[in-house]
Amino acid sequence: MVYRLNSMYKKIKKTAMTPTPKKENEKTLEKKLREKVARLGGLAVKLIASSFTGLPDRLVLIPGGRIWFVELKSGGKKPSPRQEIVIALLRRLGFTVWIVDSEEKLKQFFDEIHTA
């Protein structure tokens, strides 16, 4: 019994000591998105619709009439089933929808803006 407790303690201690990779916070990503879009002369409009749930977080409007929808998530999180349905609908309508859950995805999004 004592051996099992010691073994369990070692596993817990080892797990607690193992650094976890840093996951991006949704609010941090959203702030970086807003600031960079503003520097480009655009708007990152927060989408709030009480009668139509599941819309992406931001509508990004860039000079020249360019539009993107952006759903921001904390690192590793996925859109809800309702959000997946709305994202699929928007894409069927011809809109570009980005799901940004990391610094790398945010960089890729801005790379697309610069090349579009």
HELIX and SHEET records of a PDB file:
HELIX    1   1 VAL A    2  MET A   17  1                                  16    
HELIX    2   2 GLU A   26  ARG A   39  1                                  14    
HELIX    3   3 PRO A   81  ARG A   92  1                                  12    
HELIX    4   4 GLU A  103  THR A  115  1                                  13    
SHEET    1   A 4 LEU A  43  LYS A  46  0                                        
SHEET    2   A 4 ARG A  58  ILE A  62 -1                                        
SHEET    3   A 4 ARG A  66  LEU A  72 -1                                        
SHEET    4   A 4 VAL A  97  VAL A 100  1                                        
END                                                                             
